[in-house]
C-alpha cells in the first residue's frame, strides 16, 4: 500500500500527520511531540490502518482531546516528508509541498521535487545561539532540493529496473548509496531506538511508510514512434552520496573505496502495449499474471580515477597541476572500490580510461601511468576469466588527429562491452519464437557486469563515450523488442537525434552539479560537426567553470558536507580496516550477481505480489480521464497533423 497524500494538523503540543492512499480508502497517522528541544525526536506511529469513516472519527476524537490546546487547526496538504534536520537546537521537518511528474515507468510515476517547506518541530523553539543556527540553516539551504532531486511513491528509484523486477528489496528498503537525504532519514531515529532487532524493524517500518528517499541526478523521458509503435526511452542518472562534492575539492578515491563524481546511468527502453510490468491474468483460464516482455534496461557507470590524487585550486591557474598525494603500492583503496563494483554489478568489468597520454607538460598522463599500474597489479590476483578489461585511449589526441574516427572507435568498444555484459530484457524476443501460431516466451536476458568510464573530470569525454554506449544499447534494446530488424542504428535518424539530446541534457546536468557549468565538448564536437557558435560557447563555459571553482566551491562543499551529515571525514576514514594485499576481493563477489533461475522466480513474485498498486492508484472502476494521469510533457518523435511538439 502506497501513501501519496498527506495532511498536517498542529497545535502547540503536537503534530498529527495523516497519510492516505490515492483512493482515500486507507489512512495512517503519526504523532510528533513539539514540547522538547532536545536531541531526541519523539515520533509515535499508530500501527492501525483506518478506513475513511474511522479516520474521520479518530480526528474528531483528537479535536475534542486537544481542545484545551487549540484543537487540531486547519489541515495543511503536502506530498511527503523528506526527513528531519537539526543544527544547534531543535528539529526541523522538511516537507514536500510541490512536485511535478517527469516520467512514467511501468505505471509508476517518477516526480521531480519542485518546492519544500522547512517547519520547526518545537512550538517554543528556544535557540541559545540564533546567529549560529541561522548560519547553519543558510549553508544547508545551499543544497537546493528543488533542483534535480527525484522520488517515487511506488517505484524504488534508488535501484535499477533489473534489480527492481528480479531481486526486489522488502518494500521501500532502498539502496542508501543513492538516497541523498539518508542522513535526514536516519539520524532522528537512530538516537532514540535501541540496537535490538525489534526496534530496528520498527525504525525501518517508519522510514518505509513516511519518508521519501530522494535521488540526486537526472531523470528524462522521451517518446519514440516507429510505424505506429510507441516506445518510451527513459534515462535515469543516480549520483552517489559517498565522497560527493565539488570538482577540485573531491577528487580520486577515499579510504573506503568511494570515488568522486560517481554516477550510475540507466537507459530504459520499453514499449507501451501495457502500462504495468505485467500482462493481466486470463479470465477464461486460471492463468496467473505474466511478466511483460516489453521492458529493457542497460546500466553504465562513471567515476573518478580510484587513486589518491588532488588538484589545489588557485586564482592564477585555470588548470591546477595534478598531484598524486599518497603513494599506495598495494592500491588498497582501489581494491575496495573494484571489489564493491564486483559486488554491485558482477563481472566482467570493462574500464574505459579516456585521459590524455601525450602532453607538453605532464598532468593527466601522471594519472594514466598510475592507473595502468593499479589495474595491472590488481588483475594479477584475479582468476583468468574474471580479470578486468582495461582500455586506455587518448580520446583528445584521437580527436585532434583528424584522420581518426573517434565515434566509430568508441562504437566498437561499446559493442564488445555490451556483448560481454549483456543487458536486461524482461522477456525473450516476442517476434522471433512462434509455435502453432502462438508466441512462445522462453526466458529473460540479464546484465552481469558494467562498463566503468572516466576521463579526468568524468564529464565531457565521459559523457560523449556514454552516449555512444547508449546508442549501441538502444539499437540492441529496440531489436530485442522487435521494433527494428537490425541492432545497428544510423546517426541522424530520429531515434538517435532524440537520444543525443537526452544525453546532452544528462551531461549538462551532471556537469552543473559537479563544476557549476554545462558541458564544454559535446557529442557533435567529437563527430566533427560543431555548431557555428560552439567555440564562443566553449569559452564561456570554461570561464564559468573557472569562476565557480575559484570562488564558490568552498561554500558549496561545506553545504554538501552539512547536508550529507559529514562532519569529520578523517576520523571516519582512519577507522577503516585494511584487507589482504593479494586476496583483495571476496570470492563470492566474482559470482554472477543475477542468476537466471533466481531472477525468473523473482520477477514472477514481483508481478504476483507487487502489482496491486494498479487498482488502488488508477481506480479503474471509476470514471477518470487520461489527461489526469498523463499530465507531464514529453519529448517525442511523433509528427502528426495538429500535434504540438514539446
Legacy VTK file of the C-alpha trace (Angstrom):
# vtk DataFile Version 3.0
C-alpha trace
ASCII
DATASET POLYDATA
POINTS 646 float
0.000 0.000 0.000
1.400 3.373 -1.041
0.668 6.721 0.562
0.939 9.809 -1.616
-1.288 12.374 0.091
-0.621 13.884 3.499
-2.419 16.215 5.889
-0.632 18.090 8.670
-2.610 19.040 11.787
-0.895 21.006 14.526
-1.270 22.666 17.871
1.231 23.875 20.449
1.901 20.400 21.811
1.868 18.026 18.839
1.879 17.500 15.100
-0.536 14.924 13.718
0.188 13.708 10.204
-2.393 11.679 8.301
-1.204 9.718 5.251
-3.701 8.491 2.652
-3.562 6.329 -0.434
-4.706 7.593 -3.830
-8.242 6.247 -3.474
-8.651 7.619 0.083
-9.631 4.155 1.259
-6.723 3.610 3.688
-5.211 6.029 6.175
-2.481 6.004 8.802
-1.467 8.557 11.402
1.633 9.539 13.359
2.108 11.919 16.271
5.177 14.146 16.721
5.810 15.741 20.094
6.537 19.509 19.949
7.394 20.189 23.587
11.047 19.119 23.527
14.058 20.915 22.050
16.448 18.096 22.909
18.376 15.754 20.656
15.622 13.141 20.659
12.718 13.334 18.261
9.588 11.791 19.731
7.608 10.211 16.892
4.855 7.683 17.595
3.161 5.767 14.809
-0.274 4.257 15.177
0.050 0.696 13.866
-3.607 0.585 12.831
-4.768 1.284 9.283
-8.052 3.206 9.158
-10.862 3.473 6.640
-12.233 6.875 5.721
-15.018 6.800 8.312
-12.689 5.502 11.002
-10.160 8.265 10.320
-12.907 10.903 10.474
-13.918 9.561 13.872
-10.283 9.484 15.013
-9.739 13.116 14.011
-12.948 14.135 15.791
-11.689 12.420 18.935
-8.300 14.150 18.648
-10.031 17.503 18.087
-12.011 17.060 21.282
-8.992 15.817 23.243
-6.850 18.778 22.153
-9.498 21.468 22.616
-7.593 22.980 25.535
-4.546 23.421 23.294
-6.391 24.921 20.350
-7.756 21.762 18.762
-6.173 20.480 15.556
-6.485 23.601 13.458
-6.912 23.779 9.721
-5.161 20.884 7.947
-2.293 21.603 5.592
-1.822 19.498 2.464
1.630 18.302 1.434
3.082 15.407 -0.574
5.727 13.728 1.541
8.376 14.091 4.236
11.968 14.371 3.001
13.349 13.970 6.521
14.316 15.828 9.683
17.314 18.078 10.282
18.809 19.554 13.452
21.529 22.194 13.823
22.204 23.647 17.289
18.814 23.170 18.963
15.522 21.607 17.996
14.455 19.623 14.958
13.061 20.834 11.637
10.758 18.793 9.423
11.328 19.046 5.647
8.047 18.774 3.735
7.480 18.297 0.007
4.781 20.826 -0.844
5.024 20.808 -4.648
6.031 18.084 -7.107
5.956 17.507 -10.847
5.678 14.133 -12.633
8.534 13.736 -15.113
8.376 10.061 -16.084
6.047 7.071 -16.098
7.665 3.659 -15.742
5.555 0.535 -15.630
2.630 2.557 -14.334
4.795 4.113 -11.602
5.184 7.880 -11.593
8.585 9.481 -11.016
8.394 13.005 -9.621
10.740 15.966 -9.571
10.730 17.828 -6.256
9.579 21.387 -7.015
9.217 23.084 -3.636
9.880 22.323 0.016
8.992 23.886 3.336
11.138 23.639 6.466
8.898 23.503 9.541
10.194 23.870 13.085
9.102 20.916 15.200
9.314 22.546 18.687
6.478 25.034 19.136
8.589 27.112 21.516
11.891 26.955 19.655
14.407 28.474 22.092
17.759 28.897 20.357
20.738 29.817 22.517
22.883 30.730 19.510
20.492 32.217 16.943
23.269 33.575 14.738
24.952 30.157 14.514
21.605 28.454 13.929
20.814 30.816 11.064
24.306 30.435 9.592
23.987 26.651 9.506
20.487 26.878 8.071
21.726 29.139 5.268
24.581 26.724 4.489
22.213 23.747 4.462
19.838 25.519 2.073
22.629 25.923 -0.487
21.931 22.313 -1.453
18.827 23.240 -3.397
16.327 20.407 -3.004
14.206 21.895 -5.781
16.865 21.206 -8.427
17.488 17.688 -9.747
16.024 15.715 -6.831
13.590 12.932 -7.718
11.378 10.418 -5.927
8.592 7.918 -6.462
5.926 6.613 -4.122
5.568 3.169 -5.701
8.857 2.518 -7.548
12.267 2.192 -5.880
14.227 4.826 -7.769
17.467 4.035 -5.894
17.960 0.703 -7.682
17.942 -0.392 -11.307
14.971 -1.761 -13.232
16.634 -5.187 -13.355
17.018 -5.247 -9.583
13.525 -3.861 -9.001
11.885 -6.606 -11.036
14.079 -9.631 -10.358
15.590 -9.104 -6.920
13.065 -6.870 -5.182
14.040 -5.485 -1.778
11.488 -5.619 1.020
9.114 -2.752 0.426
10.975 0.555 0.348
14.183 -0.886 1.832
16.062 1.352 -0.565
19.723 1.464 -1.620
21.109 4.173 0.665
24.092 4.884 -1.638
21.822 6.911 -3.905
19.459 8.351 -1.267
20.916 11.810 -0.719
18.624 12.559 2.216
19.731 9.395 4.053
21.177 11.463 6.910
17.851 13.264 7.371
16.005 9.945 7.282
18.117 8.067 9.820
19.668 10.491 12.304
16.414 11.436 14.103
15.555 7.809 14.792
18.950 6.205 15.416
19.303 8.285 18.574
16.093 7.196 20.254
15.906 3.488 19.433
17.877 0.643 20.944
20.040 -1.699 18.897
17.624 -4.593 19.279
16.109 -6.266 16.224
12.555 -5.249 17.101
13.492 -1.564 17.359
15.449 -1.681 14.105
12.448 -3.205 12.348
10.191 -0.533 13.852
12.563 2.172 12.623
12.640 0.602 9.153
8.847 0.461 9.007
8.629 4.122 9.990
11.053 5.127 7.233
9.260 2.935 4.710
5.881 4.479 5.294
6.621 8.100 5.970
9.928 9.269 4.496
10.780 9.624 0.803
14.265 8.648 -0.424
15.472 11.417 -2.743
17.704 10.595 -5.700
20.033 13.372 -6.846
20.947 13.344 -10.514
18.850 13.469 -13.654
15.661 11.857 -14.989
14.484 12.310 -18.573
11.881 10.510 -20.646
11.026 10.801 -24.334
8.635 9.078 -26.710
9.725 7.390 -29.908
7.237 6.242 -32.531
8.205 3.593 -35.077
5.497 2.678 -37.597
2.802 3.362 -35.045
4.516 1.535 -32.198
5.079 3.781 -29.171
8.410 3.390 -27.373
9.378 5.155 -24.142
13.079 5.941 -23.671
13.930 6.788 -20.065
17.306 7.998 -18.821
17.999 7.905 -15.071
21.256 9.148 -13.521
21.857 8.475 -9.829
24.616 10.407 -8.077
26.265 8.677 -5.113
26.243 10.468 -1.767
29.630 8.972 -0.848
32.707 11.175 -1.434
30.388 13.741 -3.015
31.333 17.327 -3.614
32.719 19.984 -5.902
35.192 19.392 -8.701
38.590 20.374 -7.271
37.687 19.578 -3.658
36.626 15.977 -4.281
38.998 14.039 -6.489
40.051 10.436 -6.734
39.168 7.943 -4.009
38.840 7.913 -0.230
39.972 5.201 2.188
36.632 3.399 1.928
36.954 2.954 -1.821
34.329 5.560 -2.762
35.240 7.790 -5.699
34.304 11.361 -6.550
31.649 12.175 -9.145
30.238 8.646 -9.035
27.132 8.354 -11.206
25.118 5.298 -12.230
23.305 5.889 -15.523
20.435 3.616 -16.568
18.838 3.618 -20.012
15.372 2.018 -20.026
13.587 1.336 -23.314
10.035 -0.017 -23.156
7.034 -0.465 -25.403
3.694 0.728 -24.096
1.499 -2.193 -25.136
0.571 -2.493 -21.482
1.377 0.133 -18.901
2.303 -2.112 -15.922
5.228 -4.509 -15.659
2.942 -7.496 -16.270
0.234 -8.849 -18.540
-3.167 -9.309 -16.848
-4.275 -12.805 -15.895
-6.523 -14.589 -18.400
-10.171 -14.619 -17.359
-11.089 -17.841 -19.125
-8.323 -19.843 -17.506
-6.742 -19.838 -14.089
-3.601 -18.335 -15.542
-1.564 -16.013 -13.306
-0.177 -12.697 -14.404
2.791 -12.945 -16.758
5.771 -10.599 -16.737
5.611 -8.184 -19.634
8.456 -8.776 -22.130
8.336 -5.130 -23.174
10.928 -3.651 -20.775
14.683 -3.435 -21.318
17.451 -1.705 -19.388
21.170 -1.025 -19.728
23.383 0.379 -16.946
26.643 2.340 -17.214
28.952 3.812 -14.575
31.206 6.851 -14.343
33.542 7.803 -11.505
36.846 9.466 -10.757
40.128 7.541 -11.094
40.321 5.430 -7.890
43.741 6.500 -6.662
44.747 9.276 -4.260
45.178 12.468 -6.268
44.410 16.138 -5.835
44.323 19.482 -7.622
44.962 22.555 -5.497
42.968 25.479 -6.846
44.470 28.936 -7.079
43.415 32.200 -8.660
46.331 32.238 -11.092
45.864 28.899 -12.860
42.625 27.771 -14.540
44.068 24.236 -14.729
45.869 23.458 -11.470
48.598 20.800 -11.568
47.591 17.249 -10.723
49.393 15.727 -7.759
49.311 12.109 -6.612
49.048 12.847 -2.912
49.549 9.356 -1.437
51.606 6.558 -2.923
49.956 3.230 -2.142
51.967 0.399 -3.740
49.232 -2.123 -2.917
46.352 0.089 -4.162
44.258 -0.672 -1.102
41.581 1.957 -1.721
41.294 0.975 -5.388
40.944 -2.677 -4.427
37.992 -1.816 -2.173
36.457 0.211 -4.966
36.653 -2.568 -7.549
35.558 -5.223 -5.063
32.473 -3.105 -4.416
31.837 -2.847 -8.173
32.059 -6.640 -8.461
29.585 -6.979 -5.569
27.118 -4.496 -7.081
27.329 -5.300 -10.791
29.237 -8.560 -11.164
31.876 -9.470 -13.738
33.152 -8.608 -16.269
34.205 -5.034 -15.531
35.340 -3.002 -18.519
37.454 0.052 -17.654
37.432 2.733 -20.341
40.091 5.290 -19.434
39.940 8.361 -21.701
42.594 10.609 -20.156
45.452 12.112 -22.138
48.673 10.251 -22.866
50.670 12.904 -24.723
51.074 16.301 -23.072
53.743 19.023 -23.309
53.560 19.384 -19.520
52.592 16.130 -17.746
49.253 16.472 -15.982
46.720 13.794 -16.837
49.469 11.477 -18.046
50.632 11.122 -14.422
47.286 9.545 -13.623
47.455 7.356 -16.719
50.659 5.661 -15.589
49.472 5.211 -12.016
46.016 3.952 -13.019
47.517 1.482 -15.506
49.876 0.150 -12.820
46.946 -0.090 -10.407
44.805 -2.229 -12.737
47.788 -4.399 -13.728
48.590 -5.039 -10.065
45.016 -5.912 -9.077
44.389 -8.004 -12.193
47.242 -10.394 -11.469
45.355 -11.821 -8.473
42.021 -12.299 -10.256
41.057 -15.575 -11.964
41.756 -15.510 -15.682
38.088 -15.346 -16.688
37.334 -12.529 -14.200
40.137 -10.114 -14.994
39.115 -6.523 -15.582
39.224 -5.440 -19.227
41.308 -2.260 -19.266
41.266 0.064 -22.257
43.272 3.289 -22.110
42.667 5.556 -25.094
43.689 9.181 -25.522
40.383 10.481 -26.843
41.563 14.111 -27.047
44.606 13.183 -29.156
42.474 10.974 -31.402
40.100 13.881 -31.979
42.965 16.212 -32.918
44.292 13.607 -35.375
41.637 14.386 -37.945
42.146 11.071 -39.718
40.742 9.069 -36.772
37.059 8.217 -36.385
36.509 8.864 -32.675
32.859 7.807 -32.607
33.492 4.699 -34.728
36.244 3.511 -32.383
34.011 4.040 -29.360
31.202 2.140 -31.063
33.478 -0.885 -31.497
34.364 -0.802 -27.791
30.714 -0.336 -26.857
29.602 -3.306 -28.953
32.267 -5.513 -27.409
31.321 -4.427 -23.873
27.578 -4.922 -24.412
28.234 -8.391 -25.807
30.212 -9.254 -22.652
27.826 -7.820 -20.040
24.518 -8.193 -21.843
21.535 -6.007 -20.995
18.284 -6.596 -19.131
15.187 -7.714 -21.021
12.144 -8.772 -19.022
11.234 -11.468 -21.578
12.534 -13.114 -24.712
12.075 -11.592 -28.154
8.311 -11.855 -28.717
8.647 -11.698 -32.506
11.205 -14.460 -33.013
9.659 -17.565 -31.425
6.475 -18.990 -32.936
4.856 -22.269 -32.069
1.472 -23.218 -33.547
0.802 -19.571 -34.390
1.236 -18.595 -30.739
4.052 -16.548 -29.288
6.363 -18.550 -27.055
8.146 -16.677 -24.277
11.339 -18.510 -23.391
13.339 -16.501 -20.904
14.636 -13.085 -19.973
18.133 -11.741 -20.507
20.244 -10.178 -17.761
23.102 -7.737 -17.403
26.028 -9.015 -15.346
28.972 -6.665 -15.376
29.466 -2.972 -16.073
31.489 -0.567 -18.182
33.265 1.966 -15.976
34.109 5.118 -17.961
36.268 8.012 -16.859
38.268 10.972 -18.094
39.964 13.396 -15.731
36.710 15.088 -14.625
34.287 12.346 -15.779
32.323 14.987 -17.686
32.832 15.923 -21.347
34.718 12.987 -22.843
32.966 10.574 -20.495
29.511 11.809 -21.479
30.304 11.539 -25.196
31.533 7.976 -24.689
28.487 7.064 -22.609
26.254 8.409 -25.364
27.936 6.066 -27.861
27.386 3.156 -25.462
23.781 4.289 -25.061
23.336 4.455 -28.837
24.623 0.886 -29.279
22.483 -0.297 -26.372
19.410 1.448 -27.835
19.858 -0.497 -31.068
20.018 -3.782 -29.185
17.072 -2.829 -26.976
14.860 -1.895 -29.936
15.936 -5.069 -31.721
15.063 -7.173 -28.673
11.618 -5.562 -28.577
11.086 -6.415 -32.230
10.884 -2.768 -33.293
13.801 -2.809 -35.753
15.258 -5.617 -37.830
18.890 -4.762 -37.011
20.626 -3.503 -33.849
22.672 -1.057 -35.938
21.131 2.413 -35.758
22.227 5.122 -38.154
23.255 8.561 -36.962
20.927 11.436 -37.843
17.854 9.242 -37.547
15.010 10.470 -35.354
15.778 7.912 -32.657
19.486 8.757 -32.419
18.882 12.506 -32.636
16.448 12.238 -29.746
18.908 10.149 -27.724
21.671 12.674 -28.472
19.601 15.479 -26.966
18.798 13.325 -23.935
22.493 12.654 -23.297
23.269 16.353 -23.809
20.791 17.222 -21.061
22.149 14.358 -18.971
25.731 15.590 -19.342
24.880 19.257 -18.778
23.003 18.453 -15.579
25.774 16.287 -14.121
28.426 18.823 -15.135
26.453 21.637 -13.493
26.215 19.635 -10.277
29.954 18.881 -10.176
31.537 22.006 -11.688
28.874 24.716 -11.817
28.848 24.887 -15.636
27.443 22.899 -18.541
29.411 20.592 -20.838
32.221 22.174 -22.835
32.665 19.498 -25.518
29.521 17.751 -26.753
28.880 14.761 -28.964
28.844 16.953 -32.083
32.366 18.071 -31.233
33.709 14.535 -31.489
31.601 13.897 -34.583
33.432 16.890 -36.129
30.211 18.761 -36.803
30.227 21.587 -34.231
27.683 24.391 -34.369
28.832 27.791 -35.656
28.730 29.299 -32.150
30.275 26.326 -30.348
33.709 27.943 -29.938
32.358 31.020 -28.150
30.083 28.810 -26.088
33.053 26.669 -25.007
34.960 29.786 -23.935
32.009 30.968 -21.840
31.572 27.563 -20.165
35.313 27.315 -19.408
35.247 30.773 -17.830
32.165 29.837 -15.826
33.908 26.711 -14.518
36.991 28.711 -13.541
34.900 31.321 -11.719
32.816 28.692 -9.895
35.792 26.552 -8.902
37.803 29.528 -7.657
35.159 31.434 -5.694
32.109 29.298 -4.970
33.211 25.713 -4.483
34.344 26.043 -0.850
30.867 27.159 0.240
29.289 24.519 -1.988
31.396 21.786 -0.395
30.531 22.976 3.114
26.833 22.832 2.217
27.103 19.312 0.786
29.014 18.092 3.852
26.385 19.532 6.198
23.517 18.170 4.108
25.015 14.668 3.978
25.974 14.685 7.662
29.735 14.641 7.042
31.495 16.439 9.872
34.905 14.832 10.179
35.924 12.704 7.214
39.343 11.983 8.664
38.026 10.345 11.825
35.776 8.093 9.760
38.349 7.040 7.194
41.116 6.293 9.678
38.955 3.604 11.276
38.656 1.614 8.033
40.291 -1.810 8.248
42.778 -2.739 5.556
42.270 -6.066 3.825
44.680 -8.525 2.256
47.104 -7.104 -0.282
46.828 -10.170 -2.531
43.353 -11.552 -1.874
41.850 -8.101 -2.199
38.474 -9.316 -3.418
35.819 -11.524 -1.896
35.386 -14.702 -3.891
31.593 -14.552 -3.669
31.632 -11.145 -5.379
33.017 -12.748 -8.536
29.924 -14.902 -8.893
27.157 -13.606 -11.190
25.084 -11.072 -9.284
21.975 -12.018 -11.236
21.267 -15.720 -11.653
18.739 -16.551 -14.366
16.704 -19.102 -12.396
16.604 -16.878 -9.323
15.642 -13.844 -11.373
12.836 -15.702 -13.141
11.408 -16.644 -9.773
11.913 -13.065 -8.594
10.044 -11.445 -11.468
7.159 -13.890 -11.101
6.957 -12.995 -7.421
7.096 -9.308 -8.324
4.168 -9.390 -10.741
2.197 -11.623 -8.384
2.652 -9.590 -5.201
3.679 -6.059 -6.243
1.063 -5.294 -8.882
-1.866 -4.493 -6.632
-0.978 -0.807 -6.540
-2.501 -0.579 -10.008
-6.142 -0.953 -8.942
-5.587 1.314 -5.954
-3.665 4.051 -7.730
-5.562 4.292 -11.011
-9.041 3.318 -9.749
-10.247 1.679 -12.997
-13.800 1.230 -11.726
-14.284 4.989 -11.555
-14.648 7.377 -14.464
-11.358 9.229 -14.967
-9.619 10.979 -17.853
-6.307 10.221 -19.495
-5.396 13.861 -19.125
-5.424 13.471 -15.369
-2.945 10.605 -15.430
-0.677 11.738 -18.252
-0.148 15.290 -17.106
3.530 15.788 -17.927
5.137 16.987 -21.160
7.401 14.596 -23.015
9.744 14.988 -25.969
8.530 12.906 -28.888
9.343 11.997 -32.467
5.639 11.732 -33.231
4.716 14.167 -36.001
1.036 14.171 -36.878
-1.279 16.976 -38.057
-2.381 19.015 -35.088
0.310 17.593 -32.816
2.306 20.204 -30.918
5.940 19.173 -30.423
7.107 19.975 -26.890
LINES 1 647
646 0 1 2 3 4 5 6 7 8 9 10 11 12 13 14 15 16 17 18 19 20 21 22 23 24 25 26 27 28 29 30 31 32 33 34 35 36 37 38 39 40 41 42 43 44 45 46 47 48 49 50 51 52 53 54 55 56 57 58 59 60 61 62 63 64 65 66 67 68 69 70 71 72 73 74 75 76 77 78 79 80 81 82 83 84 85 86 87 88 89 90 91 92 93 94 95 96 97 98 99 100 101 102 103 104 105 106 107 108 109 110 111 112 113 114 115 116 117 118 119 120 121 122 123 124 125 126 127 128 129 130 131 132 133 134 135 136 137 138 139 140 141 142 143 144 145 146 147 148 149 150 151 152 153 154 155 156 157 158 159 160 161 162 163 164 165 166 167 168 169 170 171 172 173 174 175 176 177 178 179 180 181 182 183 184 185 186 187 188 189 190 191 192 193 194 195 196 197 198 199 200 201 202 203 204 205 206 207 208 209 210 211 212 213 214 215 216 217 218 219 220 221 222 223 224 225 226 227 228 229 230 231 232 233 234 235 236 237 238 239 240 241 242 243 244 245 246 247 248 249 250 251 252 253 254 255 256 257 258 259 260 261 262 263 264 265 266 267 268 269 270 271 272 273 274 275 276 277 278 279 280 281 282 283 284 285 286 287 288 289 290 291 292 293 294 295 296 297 298 299 300 301 302 303 304 305 306 307 308 309 310 311 312 313 314 315 316 317 318 319 320 321 322 323 324 325 326 327 328 329 330 331 332 333 334 335 336 337 338 339 340 341 342 343 344 345 346 347 348 349 350 351 352 353 354 355 356 357 358 359 360 361 362 363 364 365 366 367 368 369 370 371 372 373 374 375 376 377 378 379 380 381 382 383 384 385 386 387 388 389 390 391 392 393 394 395 396 397 398 399 400 401 402 403 404 405 406 407 408 409 410 411 412 413 414 415 416 417 418 419 420 421 422 423 424 425 426 427 428 429 430 431 432 433 434 435 436 437 438 439 440 441 442 443 444 445 446 447 448 449 450 451 452 453 454 455 456 457 458 459 460 461 462 463 464 465 466 467 468 469 470 471 472 473 474 475 476 477 478 479 480 481 482 483 484 485 486 487 488 489 490 491 492 493 494 495 496 497 498 499 500 501 502 503 504 505 506 507 508 509 510 511 512 513 514 515 516 517 518 519 520 521 522 523 524 525 526 527 528 529 530 531 532 533 534 535 536 537 538 539 540 541 542 543 544 545 546 547 548 549 550 551 552 553 554 555 556 557 558 559 560 561 562 563 564 565 566 567 568 569 570 571 572 573 574 575 576 577 578 579 580 581 582 583 584 585 586 587 588 589 590 591 592 593 594 595 596 597 598 599 600 601 602 603 604 605 606 607 608 609 610 611 612 613 614 615 616 617 618 619 620 621 622 623 624 625 626 627 628 629 630 631 632 633 634 635 636 637 638 639 640 641 642 643 644 645
